[in-house]
Amino acid sequence: MPQGQGVSVTACICTHNRTHYLSHCLESLRHQTVGLDAFEIIVVDSNSSPAAATEMQRLVAGLPNARLLRVEEIGISRARNAGAAAASGDYVAYIDDDALAAPDWIEQIMRVVEEQPVRPAVLSGRALPVWEAPLPDWWPESLRGILTITEWVGRGEYRTSEVPAGLGPYGANLIVERAALLSISGFAEDLGRRGGMLLSDEDVHLAWKLQDSGRSARHDSRITVHHCIQAQRLSPSWLLQRLYWQGASSVLTRLMLGHPGLVWGEFPRRLGLAMLLAPLALIPASSTALIGLRWRLAYAQGYVRMVIGELLPRPEAPSLPRKACGLAENASAAREAMG
């Protein structure tokens, strides 16, 4: 019997109208070293078109250990929660539909869990890039991680000296103990991608919430996926939009974790940057000119607007926190704000 026989795993892929990527992801799971009878697969269709839904049914039918669920309301966090509710494994191993699992992905998850004296609540590992197009020369080196890339080799507890400062988990390769996940009502559905909104940090929020409760959240580079970096994302306009929403996500995540002091402590600096760099918004979004300053402006604008939104009266029945509701109504306004 392979090591890890005492740990059951459900691989979960959440997808929306991306059957081409899903096909390759499922193929990577077909060839796991542990064999198909050692784990289950759940594919969550997040309100895809009828044609895509039909193709998903065909793809899933080709794997004896796979099931297909459908969620009618779009949103990555909602889809992940549906997958967890349906899973039978001790751990739910989330992988993005545009990622490929290393052949020993499931095996390493089982091994790493069993190695720990106390079972961790959260595990994450490497997300190595598979480039659809070369990374442009103008792309800031410090922002490779924005593309969901984690290349550090090692293992240890997040937010300690065991791992590099700033290293955190990514949903493209995120393994969560199912009981722990359900105990905190799953992923926060106010966070995570939803339609045109690039809100993020639902993975970080989950990990830190469980870690703050006394559970372990660990990185282990033996757990590896290969993440497709889509060519359409390698543009100045996408980068600026992504940084705008990251600024907003940082505020929202800190508030949801109960750390308003961190938000207000950083607010004066972000506000100052937004005011100082405001003229750069006149540069077309498609231009690479002064991109090192403009991404800082985009982040600061997202940060400031989310903070200001949190001071506004709350709508009667929001599906997102105050400012996020306003941002969701017009994603193009966010793009215009970033220049």
Helices and strands as residue ranges (DSSP letters): E 9-15, H 19-30, G 36-38, E 40-46, H 50-61, E 66-71, H 76-86, E 91-95, E 99-101, H 105-115, E 122-131, G 141-147, E 155-157, E 173-177, H 178-183, H 202-212, E 217-229, G 231-233, H 236-256, H 260-276, G 278-282, H 291-309, H 322-329, H 331-337
